[in-house]
Amino acid sequence: MVVSTTIPFHGNSKLFKNPLTNDLKYPTKLPFSNLKFVPLKVQASYASKSAETVQVPLIQTEDCFTQPLNMSLSTFEFKEYMLMKAKQVNEALDEAVPLRNPIKIHEAMRYSLQAGGKRVRPVLCIASCELVGGEESLAMPTACALEMIHTMSLIHDDLPCMDDDDLRRGKPTNHKVFGEDTAILAGDALLSLAFEHVAAKTMNVSADRVVRAIAELGSAVGSEGLVAGQIADLTSEGKDVSFSDLEYIHVHKTAKLLEAAVVSSSSIFMAFSATIPFHGNSNLFKNPLNHDLKYPTKLPFSNLKSVPLKIQASYASKSDDTVQVPLIQTGDCFTEPLNLPLPTFEFEEYMLMKGKQVNKALEEAVPLRNPIKIHEAMRYSLLAGGKRIRPVLCIASCELVGGEESLAMPIACALEMIHTMSLIHDDLPCMDDDDLRRGKPTNHKAFGEDTAILAGDALLSLAFEHVAAKTMNVSADRVVRAIAELGSAVGSEGLVAGQIVDLTSEGKDVSLSDLEYIHVHKTAKLLEAAVVCGAIMGGGDVSEIEKVRKYARCIGLLFQVVDDILDVTKSSKELGKTAGKDLVSDKATYPKLMGLENAKKFAGELVGQSLQELAYFDAQKAAPLYHLAGYIASRQN
């Protein structure tokens, strides 16, 4: 069957040169009507001429059939098989989502993920893998990812603005137990973890097949998969719906993920594939500097000895002890800026050029197509302008280590998709409840809360699919590593962790260390991922990657310190979003805890320390990153 093989996302693998696939873009894009052995249109005949319907042999009598027939099957203990596989999936899911800090978000994730269910999708995935000669262990990470994605869809689908369900799997729905804000974040965390889990935990499978599985999963979830079915279902309520409309809804809302369960294991883990560890044949993963790190992203912030982030506490007590750091230019965020000699560089021209290229790539990545409403909502926020700092940081980091822009562009776009998702969901009434973003009404004000949630979900899944499907001329193991890095930056130990702690801290006494945790995770993690992923795609070695990681952590925290300062010093018109909201909602900010002047001094120190991390590199190649640090520090909105 043609669908069991795949086509190239890049040209480096024998897997992707199979001549059987030269007429397919993606297996999931194969029109359903082209599947000659699955005549889905036959249901129309039941409505008009039931006497002419074809009798299909069925396995056993169920309420769903009128005249089921017995079909001869080989002897097989099916119930025992299902129980055994479901138990193994449950054990794997329990290990994948342990109860750890932040407790609330992990409790919410586990509440729905471990609530039982038939585990049909994971078992299909494992059975399909075994069908073509693979072992269960090869498919288990993808099997768990499928259940994470399915659970995310249930959590979000149950929300009051969607199907408004109070009961799921015999228990109160997630938002009834944890609140709408936590339910949305739990879904986001599960979706990002699904892709991270496949990238980080799949063993003894060639990296190009892992990448293909991730692309397949992303396609099944996003605006041409599950989300497409959900938006069509929502917009069809109360209307006359044809059989073809109904087929579209259920093919996308339900069948796409079931299809991915089978395809992502059977076609990705075919017995004839080269089954070597995805991380075993890359210089990136053999560098001895990395032998004591499980993931670079797990390196504790406080271990960065050249970046003493806890120093801000001294500003609250002894401001005279602060170090004066040379700054790039005068801005409202600093008290005594000094000039710092930098390489000659046309920074504004560089930002305009890169921003234009990123916008063009984003426009191509999310064209206006059916379903129109979801793509309009995605494009509304994604193409609404913005500084494009994360994509430009990614490209600049790639170029710093000798790579070309084209190598990093797919993941640069993915970073902007993820950032936009976080803004759409963060603006919702149950979250920050914002009406204005980038000078325009927020997404839920323009399209409704239901569509805004789905637009965010579609952008998040598309981000991972885009990296997997569109990255060219980069070794597959580097693509896999970058996807794992990206997923870690978003989920329950990244952006979502910062958001949940931020939400639960409103109106409470928050220490400087708590505030640091919030902003390191909510803001700095994604900026860190931008720089690190760019260096990975550009071919950087482990030493170079860790140097830029430290730089990124400084500018990541700097970004939020500056944001806090601007919130109390600028107007809504100047910011393009509602000013003074932090003060009104009694949120912890650096100006609130340190005082405005000391917050400005801390921002200055972060600039200086970020620049120190770039001293290792050629000054001319590092010029964009030097100036980007200054740009972040001196921005006015």
N, C-alpha and C positions, 0 to 999 in steps of 0.2 A: 504493500500500500504506500503510495507516494507520501502520505502524511507522516509516515513513520521516520522519515529522514528530514534533514534540514538544509538550510542554505546559509551562505556566509554572512556574518556580521563584519568579518574582516577576511583577509586572504591568507592567513597563516596556518590553517589547519586542513589536513586531509579530509576531516569530517565534513568540512563545508565546501568541498569540491565535487561532491557526488552529483553525477549528471542527471539523476532522477529529479533533482530539485531545481533545475534551471528555470522552471516556469512558475515558481512559488516565491512570493516575498516572505510571508510567514505562513506556517501551517494554519495558524488560527485565522488567517485572513481568507482561507478557502471558503467560497460561498457555500452556505449550507445546502442550497439546492443542487450543487454539483455532486453531492455525495449520492451516487446512483443507488446505493444499497440502503439508503435511509430516506424513503419517499415521504418527507414530512408533510407535503401538501395533501396527502391522502385523507386527512381528517375532514377536508371540505366535503368529500363524498358522503361522509356519515350524516351530514346535515341535510343532504338532498335525497340520496338513494341508498339507504342503509342496506338494501337487499344486494347491492353490488359490491359491498365491501369485501375485501380479501380476508379469508380466515388465516390468522397467524398462529403458529404453534406457540403456546405459552407453557411456562414451567410449572406453575401451580395455581390453584384457585385462590383468587383474591377478590375483594369487593370492587376492584377497578376494572374487572373484565366481565363480559357477559357469557362467553362460551370458551373458557380456557381449555386447552388441550394439553395432554401430557407430552413432554418432549424427552426423548431418551438422552440422559446425561451420564457421564462416567460417575462412578461411586466417589463421593466426596463429602467429608464431614464439614459442611458449610458453616453451621452455627458454631462449631468448635473453632474453625478457622477465624471467623469474625471475632469471637471472644478473645482468642489468643492475640491477633493482630491489634485489636483495639486496646488491649492491656499494654502491649508494648508501645503503642503510640502514646497512651496516657503517661507512661513512665518517662518517655522521651520529652513530652510536653512539660511535665513537672520539673525536669532538669533544665529545660530551656528557659523557663520563667520561674526562677526561685523567688521566694519571698525575701526581698532585700530593700534597702533604701533607694528612693523614697517609698516608704511602706504603702501609702495610700494608692499610688498608681499601680504597684505590683499586686496589691489585693484586688483591685478592680479588674486587672488583666486576668488574673488567675480565677476570679469568681466566675467569669463567663467561659474562659477557656477550659476550665476543669469541671464544668457543670454537667458533664456527661455528653449525650449525643451519640449518634450511631457511628461516627468516624468513617462515614462512607468515602469521603474524598481521600483521606490518608490511606485507607485500605485499598482503594482503587489504584492509587499511586504505587504502593508496594506490590500489589498483585501484577500490575503491568510490568514493573521492573523484573519480577521473577519470571513472568511470561517469556521475556526475551533473553533469559539466562543470567540476569543480575541477581545480586544478593540483597536482602532486605536492608542491610546497613547502608548500601549505596543510596537508596531512596529515602531513608528515614528523615534526613534534614528537610528535604522537599515535602515529604508527607506532613511533617509538623508545620511547615510554612503554609501549606494549603489549609490546615485547620485554623491557623492564626488568621489568615485572610478571611475565611468563612466566618469566624467569630467576630472579627471586626465588622463585617457586613451586617451581622445580626445586631450588634450593639448600636451601630449608627441607624440601622433601619427601624429599630424600636423606639427611637427618640420621639418626643411629643410632636416635633415639627415634621416628622416623617410618618411612619405607620402608627405611632402613639400606642405602643403595646405595653401592658403592665406585667405580662407573664411570658417567660421563655424557659423551656425545658423544665417546667414545673416549679420555677422559682421566680421571684420578682425580677424584672428586667434590670439591667446594669444601672440605668439612670435613676431607677426608683431606689436603689440601695446607696449609690455613691453620688448622685446628682448629675445633672446634664453636662456640666463642665468636665468632670472627671471621666464620664462615659465617653465623651468625644476624644479626650486625650488618650484614654485606654485603647480606643480603636486605632488612633494614629500610631501609638506605640507598637501595637500588634502588627500593623501593616508594615512599618519600617523594619521591625524585628524579623518578619518573614523573609525579607530579601537579605538582610544581614546574616540570618541563620543559614540560609543556603550557601552563601558565599564563604562564611567562616567555618562552617561545620561539616561540609561535604568532603569526605576523604576517599582516596583511591578511585577518583574519577578525574579524567583529564579536564583541565581548566576550561577549554573551549566548550565542552559539554555543560559545565556548570553555568557558564555565561549564557548558553542557549536556553537552559532551564529558566534562568532569571528573566530573560526576554519573554519567554512563553508565559510565565506567571504574570508579568507586568501587563502584557497584552490582554490576558484574561480578566484583569481587574478593572482597568481604566475606562476611558471614555468610549472605547470600542468593545468593551466587555461587560463586566458586572455593573459598572456605573451606568453604562448606556441603557441596560435593561431597567435599572432602578429609576432613572429619570423618565424613561418612556412609560413606566408603570405609574409613576406619580402624576404625570401630565395626562394620563388616560382616564383617571378616576372621574366617574360621572359622565363619560362620553361613550358614544357608540364605537365599539372596537371590533375590527374585522379579524378573521382567523389569521391573516398574515401579520397584523399588528400584534396579536396575542403570541404568535410564534416568535416574532422578533423579541418581545419582552422576555419570554422564558428561555429562548436560546441564549440571550445575553445575560440575564439575571441569574440563571441557574446552570444552564448547560455549559457555558464557557468555562467555568471553574472546574466542572466535572471533566470536561475535555482536557483541560490543562493538567488535571491529576493523572490522566492516562498518558497523554503525549509527553509531558515533561519527564516521565520516567522511562517509557518504552522507547521513545526516539532519542532521549538524551543518554540513557544508560544501556544502550544496545550492547549485546555481548561482544560485538566485533570492535567496540571502541577501545582505545588505549586507556587502560585503567591504571593510571599512576597518580600519586598524590598531586593535587592541583598546585601545591606549594613546593613540590620537590625539585622542579627543574628550572628555577629562576634564581639568578644571582641576587635578586632583591631579598630572598628569604634565606640565603646562605651566608650573609654577612655576619661575622662573629659579633659585631657590635649589638646585634639584635637577639643574642641567644637567651637573654634573661627577660625578654618582654613577650608576654602573650599577645597583646595588641599594643602598638604605640599609643593608641587613644586611651588605654587604661593607665598610662603613666600619671601618678598623682600630681596635681598642680603644685603642691607644696614641695615636691622633689626637685623642681626646677630651681637649682641653687642660685642661678644668676637672675632669677625673677622672684624676688621675695615679696609675694603678693600680700602677705600678712602685715607688711609694713604700714599699711594705711591706718592701722589701729593707733600708731604713734601720733598721727595727725590730730586725733581726738584729744590727746593729752599734752604732747610737746611739739608744737608746730615749729619751734626754733630748730629742731633736730632734722628737719627735712632737707633732702639733698636737692640742690638746684640743678635742673636738667636743661641742656640746651635744646631749644625748640625750633621748629622749622619756620613758623611764621606766627604773627600775632592773631589770636582769636579770642572770642569771649570766654572760652573755656580755660584760660590760663591767666595767672597773675603777673608773672614777670618773664615773658618769653624772650629767649636769646636767639641769635642767628646761629645756624649750624651749617658748616660748609658741606654741600652735597654735590654729587656729579652733575654736570650740565645736562639737562634733560627737559624736553618739551612735554611736561607732564599733562597739561590741559589738552594738548593735541592728542596725546596717547590715550587719555581717558575717553575723549570723544570718538576716536577711531575704534577702540576696543568696544565701547558701548554700542556703537553703530553695528558692529559685526555681531555682537551678542544679540541685539534686538532682531537682526535679520535671521539669525539661527533660531531664535525663539518663535518668530513668525512662521518659519517653515516647520518647526516641530509641532506646533499646535494650529493647524489650518482650520478655517471655518468649514465644518462638514457636519453630517448627521451623526448623532442627534444635535440639531442646531443649538438648542438651549444650553446644553452643558458646555459645548465648545465656546459659545458666546460668554458664558460665565467664567470659564477658564482664561480666555483671552482678555476679558475685561480687566482682571487684576494683574495678570502676567505681563500684559503689554501697556500697563498704565504709567510707564516711566520708571522712576526710581534711579538710584545712583549706580546700580549694577556692580557694587563693590565686590560681592562674593565671586561672580564670574570673572571679573578683571583680576582679582587676587589669584584665582586659579590659573588663569592664562599666564600671568606674570611669573608665577612660581614655576610653571612648566618651562617657560623660556629661560628662567634663571639657571636651570640645570641642563640646558642644551636642547630642549624639545621645541617643537613647532606649535604654533597656536592651534592648528587643526587637530592635534592629538588630544588637546584638552577641551576643545569646544563642546563636545557632547556632555561631559561632566560639568562644565561651566554652566551650561543650560540647565542641567539637572539641579544644581545648587540654587539657581534662581527659581525653579519650579517649587523646590522644597521651601525656600524662604517665603514665596508667595502663598503656599498652602498654610504656613504657620500664621501669616498675617490674616488670611481669610477666616481661619478658625478662631484666632485670638480676638478678632473683632466682633464675634457673635454675642448676642445679648446675654447668654449665660456665662460668657467669659469676661472680656474687658468692656463689652457693650459700647463699641465705638461706631460713630456715624460717618466719620470722615477718614479717608486714607489716600495719601498721595494727591490731595486736593480734590478728590471725588467722593461721592457716597460709597460707603463700604459695600462689599459684594452682597451681603444679605439684604441691604437696603435696596439694591438694584434688582436682585433676582429672587429674594426670599431665603429664609434660613435653610430650608431643605436643599435647594439647589446649591447654596454656598457650601454646605457640608460635603455634598457630592463633588463639587468642583475641586475642593481641597483634596478629597480622596483620589480623584482622578489625576491631579497634578503630582501627588506623592507617588502613586504607582508608575506614572509615566516617567518620572525622574529615573527610576531604576531601570525600567525597560529601555529608555533612551540611551543610557550609558552602555547597556549590554548589546543593544542592536545597532547602534550608530558609531561606536568607537572603531576607528580604522588604524591599522598599522601600529598597534600596540599589542604586546604579547598578552595572551588571555589571562595568564596568572596575575599580571599587573591590573588588568580590568577587574578581576575578582577581588583583589586586595583593595582597590579603590571603592568598590561597591560595599565591602565590609566596613570600610572606614566611614563611608557616607551613612550607612544604616546605623552605625554606632553613634554618630553625631546627632541623629534625629530622635531616637527612641527613648526608652525609660531610663537610660543612663546619659542622655544627651539633652536635646532641646525640650522634650516632653518633661524630663525630670525638673528642669528649671521652671517650666510653666506651672507644674503642679505645686511646687514649693512656693512659687510666687503667689498663686491663688490662695493657698492655705495660710499664707503669712499676712494677708490684708487685715489691718486693724489690730495686729498683734505687735508686741515688742520683738524686734528683729535685731540680732547682733551683726557686727560687720562681717563675721565669718559666714553667717547665714546669707547675708546679702551677696557676698562673694560667690557662694555656691549657686545662688539663683542666676547670677549673670554669667558665670563661667559656663553654666549649662544652657541657659536660655539663649545666650547671644554668642559667647566665645566659641562654643563647640562647633558651630556651623562655619564660622570664619576659619577656625583651625582646619576643619575638613577641606575647605576650599583651597588653602595653601598646600596642605599635605597631599591631597588628591592630584593637584597640578604637578607636584614634584614626582609623584608616583608615575603618572602618565608620561611625564617628560623623560623618564629614565633615571631619576635620581637614585643614588645609593642610600643606604640606611643612615649614614652619617649626615648627608645633606638633608634628608627628610626630617631628621630630628632637629636639625638647626632651624629649618623653616617652621617646624611645629612650635618651637619655643617663641619665635618671632610672632607667630599667629596667636598664641595664647595671650601675649601682651596686647596686641592690637585688638583682640577680641574683647578683652575686659575694658580696654580704652574706649571702644565703641560705645559700650553701655554707660560708662562714666560720663562721657560727653553727652549721650542721650539724656541722662538724668539732669545734667546741667542745663541743657537746652530747654527741657520741659519747664523749668522755672524762670528762664531768662528770655524766651521767645514767645511770640504770639501764634495763634492757630494758623493765621494766614502765612506767616513766615515758615512754619513747620510743615504745612500741608496736612496736618492732622490735629486733633484736639489737644491744645496746650493745657497744662496745669492739671491734667487728669490724675497724675500720681498724688498730688497734694490733696485733691478732693476725695480720692478713695483711700487716703491715709496709707499709701504704699511706702515701703521702705525704699529709700534712694540714698545715693552717696551724699548729696547736699543735705538731706535730712539728718543723716547719722554723723557726718563729719563737719558740716557747715560748708557753705558754698566755696569759700576761699581754699579750704583744705582739700575739697574735692578737685578743684582746679590744679592744686599742687600735685595731687596724686596722678591726675591725667598727664601732667608733665613728666613725671617719673616713668610712667609706662611708655611714653614715646621714646625716651632715652634708652630704656632697657630693650625695647623692640629693635632699635637701630643697632645696638651692640651685637645682637644675634646675627646681623647681616655682615659683620666685619669679616667673617670667614670667606665670603664670596667676592668675586670680581666686582668692583664698585660700579662699573658701567652696566654690567648685566643686572646688578641688584638695584639700579636706579629707580625702576618703577615701584619696587617694594619700599624703598626709602621714602619716596614721595607719597605713596599710598598711606603710610603711617602718618605723615603730616596732613594729608587730606582728611583722614578720619578724625584727627585731632582738631583740625580747624574748621570742620564743616559747620554750616549754619542751619541745617535742617536734616 
